[in-house]
Structures are given as structure tokens and as C-alpha cells.
Amino acid sequence: MSITAQCEALDISRSNAYYTEQHTKHNHYVATLLLVRNVLSLRPFYGYCKAALEISQSYIPVTGKQTRRIMAKVGLKAIYPVLNLSKSWQEHMKHPYLLAGKEIRYPNQVWATDITYIKIAYGHMFLLAIIDVFSRKLLNWILTNSLDFQFFANCLCKTMDCYGVPAIFNTD
């Protein structure tokens, strides 16, 4: 017997017959939303795929598509390092690149250094490397979990004590 026939037999409107199904869908949506928020509060770097996997393994069956839709509706996003982190600000003065066209002929003429971000299992660390441009030799490096520039200054001082002072020290 169809829903319409059942409603006519009981003398109720058809919309009431669908109400309980909609209510159940709403409860499932709210439960999924709460689970997504809980998972992302514990692991804010999870995207919708990992969040869906953890929810379906631990709590209720949910797909990645459902999780993505819920996250988009309420504005939840994974926290991760974004691209173009080294874009300069418009207010900053641009200095000319002094090594353009310069011939590097001997060791210790030019050193270069850079700091990079390394993602590890329990967070992130920063790596500073000092390189001789002529020989491409790694002169010194330091790995730290904070951007405390005292560490980096000590690293540079130790490198200069060991190899002498370069003619040019190039960094961004």
C-alpha cells in the first residue's frame, strides 16, 4: 500500500507521514556535526577524509561526502600551512639582489642561509642551514622547535668561528 493510500485511510495529511523521516535525518546531521567538531577540536589538521574515517570507525557510519558537506555548511576547515608563505608585504622596501651577475670564485666568498618549516608527527620544527655558495658545502645547521633567533645567532657565530668571516652573507 502506498504512503498516499495509507494517509487517506488514516485521515492524516501526507506531510505528517514524512515528518519522522526528516526528523531522523536532522538528528543524524546534528550528531555527525557534533562528532566532526569533536574530531577537529582534537586534531585540527584533519581534513574531511580523515575526519570521516575516524568518525565511521569509532562512532557512526558516515561518508567523506557527508562530512565535507557538513564542514562546508558550518565553515569548518582543516588547519594546515598555506602556500605562498614567502610573499613580501607591499609596505616593505625591496632591496636589490647584490649577487646578480657577480662571479663567485673562491670558498668563503659568499655564504647563504635560509630557515625552513619541517612537519613532524607531533608538530613542527624549524631548520636553519648555512651553506657556502661556491663549494655548496653545508657549513652548519640547527634544528629547533621555536623561532628563537638567539639559537640562529649562536649557530652563525659558531660557523664564523670555525670557517672565518665570509665576504658576503646572503639571506632573505
N, C-alpha and C positions, 0 to 999 in steps of 0.2 A: 504494500500500500504506500503511495507517495506521501510526502510531507503535507502537500496541499490537501489531500483527501483526509489525512489524519486530523489536520487542523479544523476542517469543516465538520468532521464527526464530533470533535470535542467542543466545537463552537468557540475557538480561540483564534486570534489573528496569527498569520504566518510569521510575522516578525518576532513574536514571542518564542516560537519554536527554534529560531536561530540564535536567540539571545544567549543561551547557556553555552553554545559552541564558541561564540565571540568572547564571552566572559572567560572561558578556559584558555583561549588564545592570548587574551590580555594578561592573565595570570602567568602564563608561560613566558611571555615577553618581559614582564616585570621581574620574574625570577631570573631569567637569563641576564637582564640588565644588571641586577644586583651582583650576580656571580662574575660578570665581566668587570664591574667596578672593583670587586674584591681582588680578583686576579691581577688587575692592573695596579692596584694600590700596593700589592706585594712585589710585583715585577713590572714596573712601568715601562720597561723596554720591550715587552711582548707586543707583537702585532696581533692582528685578528686571527691568523692561523694558529699561532702557539696558544693564544687565549682560548680559542675554540677547542683545541686538543686537550688542554688541561681541564676545561670545564666538562667535556664529554667523558674524560677518563675518571674524573672524581665525583661529578655530581649528576647532571642530566645530559641526555644526548642532544647535542647542538652542532650545527654545521658551521663551517667557516663563513659561508654566505650570510647566515643569520647573524653571526657575531659582527661581521663587517657592517651590515645594515644597522644594527643597534648602535655600534660605536659611531657611525656616521651621523645618525639621528641626534644623539646626545652630545656630539662633539668630542668624543674620547679619541686620543691618538697616542701611539707609542712614542716614548721619548728616546731619541737617538741623535747622534751627531749629524748635523746637516752639512750639505755640500757648500762649497764656496766660503769656507771659514776664513780664508786669507784675503778676502776682498777689502780694499782700503776704504776708509771713510773719505767723503768728499772734502771735509774740512782739513784733512792732513796735507801738509806740504809734500810735494813729490820731489825727491832728491834725484839728481842724475845718476845713472849707473856708471860708476867710475872705471869698471873693468871692461867696458865695451871697447873693443879694438885694442886692448892692452895685451902685449905679448908676455906670457908668464914663462920665464926661462930657467928658474932655479928653485930648489926647495926653500921653504920658509919665506918665500916672497909674498904669497897670498894664502891665507887661511880662510876657510868658510865654516859657518856653523848654522845649525837650524834646530828647532825644537819640534818634535812630533808627538802626536797623541797615540797611545797604544791601548787597545781594548783588551782586557784580560777577563778571566772567568768571574772574578768578584769585583770588578770595577774598571778602573783605567789608570794608566801611568804615563809619565812624560819622559821622553828620551831626548837628551841634548847630545849632539855629536859635533866634534871639532875635526875638520879634515884639511890636510894640506892639498891645495888645488893642483900643484904641479905633479906631485907623485901620486895623488889620490889615496894617500895613506890616512887611515883613521888614527889620529893622534891621541884623542881622549874621548870619553863618553861618560855620561852619568844617567842613571835611571832613578826617577823619584816619583812619588805619588802626589806631590804638591808643586805648585808653581812658585816655590820659594826661590827667588833669584840669588839668594846667598849661596845655595848649592851650586848654581851655574857659575857664579863669580869664582868660587873656590876651584871649580873644575878648570876654568880658564887660567887661573893663577898657577895651578899645578902643571898645566900644559906648557905655559911660558917658562916655568922653572926647568922643565925637562928639555924643551926644544929651543928655547930662546924666544925673542920677540919677533913676530913677523913684520914685514914692511907694510902689508895691508891686511886688515882683518875685515872680511866681508860677511855681513849678516843682514837679514831683513828684520 
